[in-house]
């Protein structure tokens, strides 16, 4: 999660020229990703399925509105 947050902050600074001090996390969303299907050997020559689950993590940053008065 820290690596993802650091990447989002770096993208905001470099691509959109935003100040790091004015950014905050607006939304964090974790969705189900694809499942990697594998097989585990069992007794008597049989196999049992294994599902290795993955996830997609999204972070949305926003800026704090500052007044110039």
Biotite code that builds the C-alpha atoms (Angstrom):
import biotite.structure as struc

atoms = struc.array([
    struc.Atom([0.000, 0.000, 0.000], chain_id="A", res_id=1, res_name="UNK", atom_name="CA", element="C"),
    struc.Atom([2.837, 2.417, 0.802], chain_id="A", res_id=2, res_name="UNK", atom_name="CA", element="C"),
    struc.Atom([4.457, 1.785, -2.579], chain_id="A", res_id=3, res_name="UNK", atom_name="CA", element="C"),
    struc.Atom([1.136, 2.450, -4.332], chain_id="A", res_id=4, res_name="UNK", atom_name="CA", element="C"),
    struc.Atom([0.585, 5.671, -2.373], chain_id="A", res_id=5, res_name="UNK", atom_name="CA", element="C"),
    struc.Atom([4.127, 6.889, -3.131], chain_id="A", res_id=6, res_name="UNK", atom_name="CA", element="C"),
    struc.Atom([3.542, 6.181, -6.822], chain_id="A", res_id=7, res_name="UNK", atom_name="CA", element="C"),
    struc.Atom([0.223, 8.091, -6.825], chain_id="A", res_id=8, res_name="UNK", atom_name="CA", element="C"),
    struc.Atom([1.859, 11.105, -5.133], chain_id="A", res_id=9, res_name="UNK", atom_name="CA", element="C"),
    struc.Atom([4.774, 11.055, -7.590], chain_id="A", res_id=10, res_name="UNK", atom_name="CA", element="C"),
    struc.Atom([2.338, 10.929, -10.537], chain_id="A", res_id=11, res_name="UNK", atom_name="CA", element="C"),
    struc.Atom([0.354, 13.865, -9.141], chain_id="A", res_id=12, res_name="UNK", atom_name="CA", element="C"),
    struc.Atom([3.526, 15.929, -8.709], chain_id="A", res_id=13, res_name="UNK", atom_name="CA", element="C"),
    struc.Atom([5.123, 15.117, -12.069], chain_id="A", res_id=14, res_name="UNK", atom_name="CA", element="C"),
    struc.Atom([2.116, 14.800, -14.380], chain_id="A", res_id=15, res_name="UNK", atom_name="CA", element="C"),
    struc.Atom([-0.252, 17.402, -12.918], chain_id="A", res_id=16, res_name="UNK", atom_name="CA", element="C"),
    struc.Atom([2.249, 19.717, -11.164], chain_id="A", res_id=17, res_name="UNK", atom_name="CA", element="C"),
    struc.Atom([0.414, 19.521, -7.818], chain_id="A", res_id=18, res_name="UNK", atom_name="CA", element="C"),
    struc.Atom([2.031, 20.223, -4.461], chain_id="A", res_id=19, res_name="UNK", atom_name="CA", element="C"),
    struc.Atom([2.503, 17.221, -2.210], chain_id="A", res_id=20, res_name="UNK", atom_name="CA", element="C"),
    struc.Atom([1.440, 19.196, 0.879], chain_id="A", res_id=21, res_name="UNK", atom_name="CA", element="C"),
    struc.Atom([-2.041, 19.873, -0.588], chain_id="A", res_id=22, res_name="UNK", atom_name="CA", element="C"),
    struc.Atom([-2.862, 16.246, -1.471], chain_id="A", res_id=23, res_name="UNK", atom_name="CA", element="C"),
    struc.Atom([-5.070, 13.911, 0.536], chain_id="A", res_id=24, res_name="UNK", atom_name="CA", element="C"),
    struc.Atom([-6.555, 10.458, -0.052], chain_id="A", res_id=25, res_name="UNK", atom_name="CA", element="C"),
    struc.Atom([-10.106, 10.854, -1.278], chain_id="A", res_id=26, res_name="UNK", atom_name="CA", element="C"),
    struc.Atom([-10.914, 7.191, -1.911], chain_id="A", res_id=27, res_name="UNK", atom_name="CA", element="C"),
    struc.Atom([-9.286, 3.769, -1.660], chain_id="A", res_id=28, res_name="UNK", atom_name="CA", element="C"),
    struc.Atom([-10.971, 0.912, -3.486], chain_id="A", res_id=29, res_name="UNK", atom_name="CA", element="C"),
    struc.Atom([-10.005, -2.774, -3.577], chain_id="A", res_id=30, res_name="UNK", atom_name="CA", element="C"),
    struc.Atom([-11.672, -4.947, -6.203], chain_id="A", res_id=31, res_name="UNK", atom_name="CA", element="C"),
    struc.Atom([-11.365, -8.619, -6.953], chain_id="A", res_id=32, res_name="UNK", atom_name="CA", element="C"),
    struc.Atom([-8.839, -9.436, -9.651], chain_id="A", res_id=33, res_name="UNK", atom_name="CA", element="C"),
    struc.Atom([-8.398, -12.521, -11.797], chain_id="A", res_id=34, res_name="UNK", atom_name="CA", element="C"),
    struc.Atom([-7.839, -15.882, -10.125], chain_id="A", res_id=35, res_name="UNK", atom_name="CA", element="C"),
    struc.Atom([-4.814, -17.945, -11.073], chain_id="A", res_id=36, res_name="UNK", atom_name="CA", element="C"),
    struc.Atom([-5.904, -21.551, -11.311], chain_id="A", res_id=37, res_name="UNK", atom_name="CA", element="C"),
    struc.Atom([-3.366, -24.174, -10.241], chain_id="A", res_id=38, res_name="UNK", atom_name="CA", element="C"),
    struc.Atom([-3.472, -27.853, -9.359], chain_id="A", res_id=39, res_name="UNK", atom_name="CA", element="C"),
    struc.Atom([-2.056, -29.661, -6.308], chain_id="A", res_id=40, res_name="UNK", atom_name="CA", element="C"),
    struc.Atom([-1.149, -33.330, -6.472], chain_id="A", res_id=41, res_name="UNK", atom_name="CA", element="C"),
    struc.Atom([-3.075, -35.590, -4.097], chain_id="A", res_id=42, res_name="UNK", atom_name="CA", element="C"),
    struc.Atom([-3.005, -39.285, -3.302], chain_id="A", res_id=43, res_name="UNK", atom_name="CA", element="C"),
    struc.Atom([-3.785, -42.018, -5.836], chain_id="A", res_id=44, res_name="UNK", atom_name="CA", element="C"),
    struc.Atom([-2.861, -39.847, -8.822], chain_id="A", res_id=45, res_name="UNK", atom_name="CA", element="C"),
    struc.Atom([-5.605, -37.309, -8.241], chain_id="A", res_id=46, res_name="UNK", atom_name="CA", element="C"),
    struc.Atom([-5.361, -33.530, -8.334], chain_id="A", res_id=47, res_name="UNK", atom_name="CA", element="C"),
    struc.Atom([-7.187, -30.839, -6.365], chain_id="A", res_id=48, res_name="UNK", atom_name="CA", element="C"),
    struc.Atom([-7.743, -27.321, -7.713], chain_id="A", res_id=49, res_name="UNK", atom_name="CA", element="C"),
    struc.Atom([-6.174, -24.261, -6.050], chain_id="A", res_id=50, res_name="UNK", atom_name="CA", element="C"),
    struc.Atom([-7.345, -20.711, -6.730], chain_id="A", res_id=51, res_name="UNK", atom_name="CA", element="C"),
    struc.Atom([-4.739, -18.027, -6.053], chain_id="A", res_id=52, res_name="UNK", atom_name="CA", element="C"),
    struc.Atom([-6.738, -14.835, -5.686], chain_id="A", res_id=53, res_name="UNK", atom_name="CA", element="C"),
    struc.Atom([-5.463, -11.422, -6.754], chain_id="A", res_id=54, res_name="UNK", atom_name="CA", element="C"),
    struc.Atom([-6.844, -7.911, -6.276], chain_id="A", res_id=55, res_name="UNK", atom_name="CA", element="C"),
    struc.Atom([-6.871, -4.502, -7.946], chain_id="A", res_id=56, res_name="UNK", atom_name="CA", element="C"),
    struc.Atom([-6.186, -1.547, -5.637], chain_id="A", res_id=57, res_name="UNK", atom_name="CA", element="C"),
    struc.Atom([-7.166, 2.011, -6.684], chain_id="A", res_id=58, res_name="UNK", atom_name="CA", element="C"),
    struc.Atom([-6.234, 5.205, -4.848], chain_id="A", res_id=59, res_name="UNK", atom_name="CA", element="C"),
    struc.Atom([-7.846, 8.525, -5.745], chain_id="A", res_id=60, res_name="UNK", atom_name="CA", element="C"),
    struc.Atom([-6.085, 11.670, -4.533], chain_id="A", res_id=61, res_name="UNK", atom_name="CA", element="C"),
    struc.Atom([-7.586, 15.148, -4.310], chain_id="A", res_id=62, res_name="UNK", atom_name="CA", element="C"),
    struc.Atom([-6.272, 18.568, -3.361], chain_id="A", res_id=63, res_name="UNK", atom_name="CA", element="C"),
    struc.Atom([-7.213, 20.626, -0.344], chain_id="A", res_id=64, res_name="UNK", atom_name="CA", element="C"),
    struc.Atom([-8.963, 23.836, -1.383], chain_id="A", res_id=65, res_name="UNK", atom_name="CA", element="C"),
    struc.Atom([-6.941, 26.732, -0.004], chain_id="A", res_id=66, res_name="UNK", atom_name="CA", element="C"),
    struc.Atom([-8.277, 30.266, 0.172], chain_id="A", res_id=67, res_name="UNK", atom_name="CA", element="C"),
    struc.Atom([-6.065, 33.164, -0.860], chain_id="A", res_id=68, res_name="UNK", atom_name="CA", element="C"),
    struc.Atom([-7.655, 35.725, 1.460], chain_id="A", res_id=69, res_name="UNK", atom_name="CA", element="C"),
])
